[in-house]
Amino acid sequence: MIAVGRQLWWGWVLAAINCFVILYIAQESGLRGLIPANIICLAIYAKNTHEWLKERKSER
């Protein structure tokens, strides 16, 4: 979370990988309640990354 807060690329990548791992675990273990929450997290990561890229483009 610290890396994401500092807008470091590896933080975003690590967070997304973590979401995919949790989705896999949820599906394999039958904990279906984790799936919607992680899909929402992935959408938030994608939106934040898009906003971050727009900010970086406007700074140049």
N, C-alpha and C positions, 0 to 999 in steps of 0.2 A: 504494500500500500504506500510505503514511503516513496518508492520509485515512481509509482503512478502519480502521486502528488507532486513530484518534481518534474513530471512530464518526460521521463526517460523511456526510450523505446523498449528496452528490455523489460521494464515493469509492465507495460501494456501486453507484451508477448507472453510473459509469465502468467499474468492474470487470465488471459484467454486460454492458455494451455490448461491452467488449473480448472477453468470452467468445463472444458472438454473432458478432463479426467473425472470430474465429479459427475458429469452426465453419463459417462461410461459406467462408473461405479453404481449410480442410481439405477441404471437399466439392468445391470447384471445382478444386483442384490434385491431388486424389487421395490426399492424406495422411490416410488413414482412421484412423490411430492417434491423431490429435489429438482425434477426436470423443468417445470415451469419457472421456478426461481432462477435457475441457471440460464435459461433462455432469455429471461429479462435482463440478467447481468450481462450476457453477451451483447444484447441490443444496446445497453447503456455504454459498454466499452466501445462499440462501433460508433455510436453517436459522439462520444467524447473524443475519440480519435479523429473523427471527421471535423469537429469544431477546432481541435488543436491544429490540424493541418491547415484549416482556413486562416487561423491566427498567424501561423508561421508564414503563409503566402503573403498576407497583407503586410507583414513586417518587412518584407524584402523589397 
